[in-house]
Amino acid sequence: MVSEPLTDGHGRRIADLRVSVTDRCNFRCQYCMPAEGLPWLERDEVLRFEEITRLVALFARLGVHDVRLTGGEPLVRRDFPRLVGMLAALDGIEDLAITTNGFLLERDAGALVAACETRERRARGIRFNVSIDSLQRDRFYALTRRDALDQVLRGLARLAEYPQAHPIKVNAVALRGVTEDEVPAFVELARHSAYEVRFIEFMPLDADRAWSSDQVLTGAELHAMIDALHPLEPTEREPGATARVYRFADGHGRIGFINPVSEPFCGDCNRIRLTADGRLRTCLFSLRETDLRGPLRDGADDDQLAQLIRDAVWRKELKHRIGEPGFVQPARTMSAIGG
Ligand code: SF4
């Protein structure tokens, strides 16, 4: 029962699981949540470390070998490095990654890297995506409602001290009227540091439901701006990859574009998501979810859980429908899904 790899009804092999370990966050990004935050999950609604580990081990036996830990902000979850260590020790997880806003990296970078110092994982290390939408202190403050850019950059520099943490990616949500004049600074960061910068198009997953397509600064527009500064050359896109990565023709670094709105990559999507309260989402824009926490806490065995997962994945959405008539923004916001 558990051995067959996970495949959806469109023939796509599912190999990548995003696990939201908390819906809480220490930032209040304008395009994500209101200043006062959101009604957080109660403690007992959130999956416990042992439950997350059991589910991830089960997904691994179903052929899901890439795991990304997200939030909210995963580093605000108490004792998070212990969870990383529990997952790092699992068989069948080839790629373990964390998406963070970097605010607690200065404190936790060492513990997170050390948590992966298991024999199996030492060679593969752990990958980090750090979300930084502005390199200007005042604008960073305006966007995140936190005066935290300096601390985030110190955290990034601390992380960069660990060879096991590389390659480190810096993700910036591209916002029209905001990001354009930050392009040169992000290009310099990409060209003169070990970080790979990627711009992500703004998606309709905001709590204010204020998203509109004219706020989307597309990857193509950013590519044109950057290519005019420093010519870019395309690199091979890996199957299932979200980013289109380019190298600078003069050899100084790489830069990427994640264009879910203008250039969707749903065709070979291999991703599913587990929310902090134990619900399986088969697409970032799913309008339905499958509860795994309930059956798990009611004593379901792994075969029963695997069947629930299989049935849900078989019904995985072909693609998102942003910009199409009848598109419905999911009730759950990005902070409660985890990117
Ligand atoms: S929108 Fe859904 S189907 Fe498309 S790439 Fe994202 S998760 Fe996959």
Boltz pocket constraint, residues with backbone or C-beta under 6 A from the ligand:
constraints:
  - pocket:
      binder: B
      contacts: [[A, 260], [A, 264], [A, 265], [A, 266], [A, 269], [A, 270], [A, 271], [A, 282], [A, 283], [A, 284], [A, 285], [A, 317], [A, 318], [A, 319], [A, 320]]
      max_distance: 6.0
